[in-house]
Amino acid sequence: MTLYGARGLNMSIGLASMMIYGRVFATSGIAVISLFEMVASLFLSFGFSWSGLGIIRYGKEEWLATKTLNRTSSIRLIILLPSIVVSIFALYFYNEPLLSYIGTQDPRLIHYLLANLFLLAVHGHLSDLFTAAEQHAWNALYNFGESLGKLLILVFFVFGSMTVSAEIYLKLDVGLLTGLLVIRLASTPKSYLLPFRISTRPGIVTYFKFVIPQIYGVAGLYLINWVDVYFIRIYCPLDHLGAYQFVYSFFTKFCSFAFILNTILFPRVVAWKQRNAVQLQYFRRSIPILTLSIVSVLMLTCIWLYGYFFDLAFGAKYVVAYPAFNVLLMTVPFYFATYLYVPILNAYDLVAYVQVVNIVSAGTNLMIDFFLINRYGIIAASFGTLMAVLIKCILLMIKTKNLLNASTLIQPEC
């Protein structure tokens, strides 16, 4: 309830931000911001995010045993060291083609890109630690602070004297993340991070073997989230990319509620697995159907109403993206369902299967984008997202059902 209450508040702030964002920036400026975030997400996903699941998996066990997280935190940081070095080298070595692809003429933006990557990686690490300890309120406060800070930046553009610029917005966002990091580090219990422990080789190997399949999954998730941008950048005008990314940002805000399901359920499922298999079976049978029904009704209502409000707020600025947005909204219920199955499979150490599904899903998206965007434009991108998420949902549902129905895992009900 804390997380969903905070997410609801963040959603309200985020919608206010998006309305200002959509009015303040030209579609070409939105495209620049999106491409900056795409490049940052590339390095974040392949360099850092893939190893975060191990903190929740092994950190939860450490927390239950000792009420500390520093051992698991230290193992992850040791594993990340090579990624940090490679990321710094790649960003500076390829800075000119990266900045050209983003569409900016500001050479200093490469330093902000590196800072953005570092800050997001540290924030992600702290969020995983708080999740392992089930201290969800602290993560909710961080999300609230980030949403409020971005709103204040946009308000500054509206009422300040500074020229509206995508580059300035990105630099202020890096400043916001820096301030939030100082606050988070001051409020993080020392036992989560310190003392830094040089773990034994078996401990590092065990952690690494668990998280290494995540690289494939991260590749899949990255493709699902960003492959549309890549092909739209090639085949469509920059204005179309900006319009698509604007409506896509609303789609991701709706989907962010689904991530909370995984945040809450993973440590809970680990406990149910050990102590209450009956509860796990009940959850698998009942909750996905209920979730699909509720979210579908909400999204159909949104499809019916959003056009009126967008026209009122933005005129015809984003009309070109309305058909694509309708398809994206139809994707949201299936997106929610996937995050009901993922924590169950991860709790049974079926990380590799989840990542294979991500690759299959991403491959579907990639193929649809490759063959159709050049002919049908941005609506083909949204259709690729729909099919990718639908296939992922079906494959995860089948595997979870078979897993929990296996005779070795079922306990008789009282």
C-alpha positions in Angstrom: 0.0 0.0 0.0 2.9 2.3 0.7 4.4 1.7 -2.7 1.2 2.0 -4.6 0.1 5.1 -2.7 3.5 6.7 -3.4 3.3 5.5 -7.0 -0.2 7.1 -7.3 1.2 10.3 -6.0 4.2 10.1 -8.3 1.8 9.4 -11.2 -0.2 12.6 -10.5 3.1 14.6 -10.4 4.3 12.7 -13.4 1.2 13.5 -15.4 1.5 17.2 -14.5 5.2 17.1 -15.6 4.3 15.4 -18.9 1.7 18.0 -19.7 4.3 20.8 -19.1 6.9 18.8 -20.9 4.7 18.3 -23.9 4.0 22.0 -24.2 7.5 23.3 -23.5 9.6 21.2 -25.8 9.3 20.8 -29.5 9.0 17.2 -30.7 12.6 17.4 -32.0 13.8 18.4 -28.4 11.9 15.4 -27.0 13.7 13.2 -29.6 17.1 14.4 -28.3 16.1 13.7 -24.7 14.9 10.3 -25.7 18.0 9.4 -27.6 20.2 10.5 -24.6 18.2 8.3 -22.4 18.4 5.5 -24.9 22.3 5.6 -24.9 22.4 5.9 -21.1 20.1 2.9 -20.8 22.3 0.9 -23.1 25.3 1.2 -20.8 23.2 0.9 -17.7 21.5 -2.3 -18.8 24.6 -4.2 -20.1 27.0 -2.7 -17.6 25.1 -2.6 -14.3 21.5 -3.6 -14.1 21.9 -7.2 -15.0 23.6 -8.0 -11.7 21.0 -6.3 -9.4 18.7 -9.3 -9.0 21.3 -11.1 -7.0 21.1 -8.5 -4.3 17.4 -9.3 -3.7 18.0 -13.1 -4.1 21.0 -13.4 -1.7 20.6 -10.2 0.1 17.2 -11.4 1.4 18.9 -14.5 2.9 21.6 -12.4 4.4 19.1 -10.0 5.9 17.0 -12.8 7.4 20.2 -14.3 9.0 22.1 -11.3 10.2 20.1 -8.1 9.5 23.0 -6.9 7.3 23.4 -6.5 3.5 27.1 -5.5 3.2 28.3 -8.9 2.2 26.0 -9.2 -0.8 26.5 -5.5 -1.6 30.3 -6.0 -1.7 30.0 -9.1 -4.0 28.0 -7.1 -6.5 30.4 -4.2 -6.4 33.3 -6.5 -7.1 31.5 -8.0 -10.1 30.7 -4.5 -11.4 34.2 -3.1 -11.4 35.2 -4.3 -14.9 31.9 -2.9 -16.2 32.6 0.5 -14.8 36.0 0.6 -16.5 34.7 -0.5 -19.8 31.8 2.0 -19.7 34.1 4.9 -19.0 36.4 4.0 -21.8 33.7 3.4 -24.4 31.8 6.6 -23.6 35.0 8.7 -24.1 36.3 6.8 -27.1 33.1 6.9 -29.0 31.9 10.3 -27.8 31.7 12.0 -31.2 29.5 9.4 -32.9 27.3 9.1 -29.8 26.7 12.8 -29.6 26.0 12.9 -33.3 23.5 10.1 -33.0 21.8 11.8 -30.0 21.5 14.9 -32.2 23.2 17.5 -30.0 26.0 20.0 -30.8 27.1 20.3 -27.2 30.4 18.4 -26.7 30.1 18.7 -22.9 27.0 16.5 -22.9 29.3 13.4 -22.9 30.4 14.2 -19.4 26.8 14.5 -18.3 26.0 11.2 -20.0 28.7 9.5 -17.9 27.5 11.2 -14.7 24.0 10.2 -15.5 25.1 6.6 -15.9 27.0 6.5 -12.7 24.2 8.2 -10.7 21.5 5.8 -12.0 23.7 2.8 -11.3 24.3 3.9 -7.6 20.6 4.7 -7.2 19.7 1.3 -8.6 22.1 -0.4 -6.2 20.6 1.4 -3.2 17.0 0.6 -4.4 17.9 -3.1 -4.6 19.3 -3.1 -1.1 16.2 -1.5 0.4 14.0 -4.0 -1.6 16.0 -6.9 -0.1 15.3 -5.6 3.3 11.6 -4.9 2.3 12.1 -1.3 3.3 9.9 -0.1 0.4 9.0 3.2 1.8 12.5 4.5 1.3 12.4 3.7 -2.4 9.0 5.3 -2.6 10.4 8.5 -1.1 13.2 8.5 -3.7 10.8 8.0 -6.5 8.7 10.8 -5.1 11.7 13.1 -4.8 12.7 12.4 -8.4 9.2 13.1 -9.8 8.9 16.3 -7.8 12.4 17.4 -8.8 11.6 16.9 -12.5 8.4 18.9 -12.1 10.3 21.8 -10.5 12.8 21.7 -13.4 9.9 22.0 -15.9 8.3 24.8 -13.9 11.6 26.6 -13.9 11.5 26.5 -17.7 8.0 27.9 -17.8 8.6 30.8 -15.4 12.4 31.3 -15.6 14.3 33.3 -18.1 16.5 30.5 -19.4 16.1 29.3 -23.0 14.2 26.1 -23.3 16.8 23.5 -24.4 16.9 19.7 -24.3 20.6 19.9 -23.3 19.9 22.2 -20.3 17.1 19.9 -19.2 19.4 16.9 -19.2 22.1 18.8 -17.3 19.6 19.9 -14.6 18.3 16.3 -14.3 21.9 15.1 -13.6 22.1 17.8 -10.8 18.8 16.5 -9.4 20.1 12.9 -9.3 23.2 14.1 -7.5 21.3 15.9 -4.8 19.0 12.9 -4.3 22.1 10.6 -4.0 23.5 12.7 -1.2 20.3 12.5 0.7 19.9 8.7 0.1 23.5 7.9 1.2 22.9 9.9 4.4 19.8 7.9 5.2 21.0 4.4 4.2 21.9 2.2 7.2 25.6 1.6 7.4 25.2 -2.1 7.6 23.8 -2.1 4.1 27.1 -1.1 2.6 29.9 -1.2 5.2 32.2 -2.7 6.1 33.2 -3.6 2.5 33.9 -7.3 2.5 36.2 -9.1 0.2 34.1 -12.3 -0.2 35.4 -15.8 -0.8 35.7 -17.0 -4.3 32.8 -19.5 -4.0 30.5 -16.7 -2.8 31.4 -14.5 -5.8 31.1 -17.5 -8.2 27.6 -18.4 -6.8 26.4 -14.9 -7.1 27.8 -14.6 -10.7 26.3 -17.8 -11.9 22.9 -16.7 -10.6 23.0 -13.3 -12.3 24.9 -14.1 -15.5 21.7 -15.2 -17.4 20.4 -11.7 -16.6 22.6 -10.4 -19.4 20.5 -12.1 -22.0 17.3 -10.9 -20.3 18.6 -7.4 -20.0 19.5 -7.5 -23.8 15.9 -8.6 -24.4 14.4 -5.9 -22.2 16.6 -3.2 -23.7 15.5 -4.2 -27.2 11.9 -4.2 -26.2 12.2 -0.7 -24.6 14.5 0.9 -27.2 14.5 -0.9 -30.5 11.5 1.1 -31.6 13.6 4.3 -31.2 16.4 2.9 -33.2 14.3 2.1 -36.3 12.1 5.2 -36.0 15.3 7.2 -36.0 16.3 5.6 -39.3 13.0 5.6 -41.2 10.9 8.4 -39.8 11.3 12.1 -39.3 12.7 13.3 -36.0 9.3 15.0 -35.2 7.6 11.6 -35.5 10.2 10.1 -33.1 9.5 12.9 -30.6 5.8 12.5 -30.8 6.0 8.7 -30.4 8.4 9.0 -27.4 6.0 11.5 -25.8 3.0 9.1 -25.8 5.4 6.2 -25.0 6.4 8.0 -21.8 2.7 7.8 -20.7 2.8 4.1 -21.5 5.9 3.6 -19.4 4.3 5.5 -16.5 1.3 3.1 -16.5 3.7 0.2 -16.7 5.8 1.4 -13.8 3.0 0.2 -11.6 3.8 -3.3 -12.8 7.4 -3.1 -11.6 6.1 -2.6 -8.1 4.5 -6.1 -8.3 7.9 -7.6 -8.8 9.5 -5.4 -6.1 6.9 -6.5 -3.6 6.4 -10.1 -4.6 10.0 -11.4 -5.1 11.0 -11.4 -1.4 7.4 -12.6 -0.5 7.6 -15.5 -3.0 10.9 -16.6 -1.6 9.3 -16.8 1.8 6.2 -18.6 0.4 8.4 -21.1 -1.3 10.0 -22.1 2.0 6.9 -21.9 4.2 3.6 -21.9 2.3 3.3 -23.6 -1.1 -0.5 -23.5 -0.8 -0.5 -19.7 -0.7 1.7 -19.7 -3.8 -0.7 -21.9 -5.7 -3.7 -19.7 -4.7 -1.8 -16.7 -5.9 -1.0 -18.2 -9.3 -4.5 -19.3 -9.9 -6.4 -16.1 -8.9 -4.4 -13.0 -9.0 -3.3 -12.9 -12.7 -7.0 -13.1 -13.9 -8.1 -10.4 -11.4 -5.2 -8.1 -12.4 -5.8 -8.5 -16.2 -9.5 -7.7 -15.7 -9.0 -4.6 -13.7 -6.1 -3.2 -15.8 -8.0 -3.9 -19.0 -11.0 -1.8 -17.9 -8.7 1.0 -16.9 -6.9 1.0 -20.2 -10.1 0.9 -22.3 -11.4 3.9 -20.3 -8.1 5.7 -21.0 -8.3 5.0 -24.8 -11.8 6.4 -24.8 -10.9 9.7 -23.0 -7.3 10.7 -23.6 -7.8 12.1 -27.1 -10.1 14.8 -25.8 -7.6 15.9 -23.1 -4.6 15.8 -25.5 -6.4 17.9 -28.0 -7.3 20.4 -25.4 -3.8 20.6 -24.0 -1.6 20.3 -27.1 -3.8 20.8 -30.1 -2.7 18.7 -33.1 0.9 18.5 -31.9 0.8 14.7 -31.2 -2.1 13.6 -33.3 0.3 11.6 -35.5 1.0 9.3 -32.5 -2.6 8.6 -31.4 -3.0 5.3 -33.3 0.3 4.0 -31.9 -0.7 5.1 -28.4 -4.0 3.1 -28.7 -2.0 0.0 -29.4 0.5 0.7 -26.5 -2.4 1.1 -24.1 -3.7 -2.3 -25.2 -0.3 -3.8 -24.2 -0.5 -2.6 -20.5 -2.6 -5.5 -19.1 -0.3 -8.1 -20.4 2.7 -6.1 -19.1 1.2 -6.3 -15.6 0.6 -10.1 -15.9 4.3 -10.8 -16.8 5.4 -9.3 -13.4 3.1 -11.6 -11.6 5.0 -14.6 -13.0 8.6 -13.4 -13.1 9.1 -13.3 -9.3 7.8 -16.9 -9.0 10.2 -18.2 -11.6 13.1 -16.2 -10.2 12.4 -17.6 -6.7 12.8 -21.1 -8.1 16.1 -20.0 -9.7 14.7 -20.2 -13.2 16.4 -17.0 -14.1 17.8 -18.5 -17.3 14.3 -19.4 -18.6 13.0 -15.9 -17.9 15.9 -14.4 -19.8 15.4 -16.8 -22.8 11.8 -15.6 -22.9 13.0 -12.0 -22.8 15.2 -12.8 -25.8 12.4 -14.4 -27.7 10.1 -11.5 -26.9 12.7 -9.0 -28.0 13.4 -10.9 -31.2 9.7 -10.7 -32.0 9.8 -6.9 -31.5 13.0 -6.6 -33.5 11.7 -8.5 -36.5 8.4 -6.6 -36.6 10.2 -3.2 -36.4 12.8 -4.3 -39.0 10.2 -5.3 -41.6 7.3 -2.9 -40.9 8.5 0.5 -39.6 9.8 1.5 -42.9 6.4 0.8 -44.5 3.9 1.7 -41.7 5.8 4.1 -39.5 5.4 4.5 -35.7 2.2 2.3 -35.5 4.3 -0.6 -36.5 6.6 0.1 -33.5 3.7 0.0 -31.1 2.4 -3.2 -32.7 5.8 -4.8 -32.2 5.7 -3.9 -28.5 2.3 -5.4 -28.1 3.3 -8.7 -29.7 6.5 -8.9 -27.8 4.8 -8.4 -24.4 1.9 -10.8 -25.3 4.3 -13.6 -26.3 6.3 -13.1 -23.1 3.2 -13.2 -20.9 2.0 -16.5 -22.5 5.4 -18.2 -22.2 5.8 -17.1 -18.5 2.3 -18.2 -17.7 2.7 -21.7 -19.1 6.0 -22.2 -17.3 4.7 -21.0 -14.0 1.6 -23.3 -14.2 3.7 -26.3 -15.1 6.2 -25.5 -12.3 3.7 -25.2 -9.5 1.6 -28.1 -10.7 4.6 -30.4 -10.6 4.0 -33.2 -8.0 7.2 -32.5 -6.1 6.1 -28.9 -5.4 2.5 -29.4 -4.4 1.5 -29.8 -0.8 -2.0 -31.1 0.1 -4.4 -28.4 1.2 -5.7 -28.7 4.8 
